[in-house]
Amino acid sequence: MSIGVTRDSPTWQPPTAAAEEVVTEALRELACWLYLQLEAEYDHLTSGEAIEEGIIVNEYTFAQGGLRFG
């Protein structure tokens, strides 16, 4: 992950010395948290319980060979 920090200043002042480090760390922490949330949701949606619930709720039926029937 690459992050560049600039300052939108009408007088073209550069960012403060620690600004890039602070912003970069905050964005990396956010990215990590978002990844963990997505991973947890994926694990939930692909769990056996969630798949079984989807089959029941949608009233799917299957042939003996495993293909969806109907």
Residue, then its C-alpha position, 0 to 999 in steps of 0.5 A: m500500500s502506497i500513500g502520498v500526503t500533500r497539502d492543499s494550501p493556497t500559499w503552497q505550504p508543505p505539510t508538517a513534518a509528521a503529517e505524512e506519517v500520521v496520515t499513513e498510519a491512520l489509513r493503514e489501520l483503517a485498511c487493516w480494520l476493513y480487511l478484517q471486517l470483509e474477511a469475517e463477513y466472507d467467512h460467515l457467508t461461506s459457512g455451512e450454517a449460512i449456506e444451509e440457511g440460504i437453501i432452506v429460506n429459498e426452498y432449494t431442492f436437489a437431485q440425488g446427484g447434487l444438482r439443483f432440482g426445479 
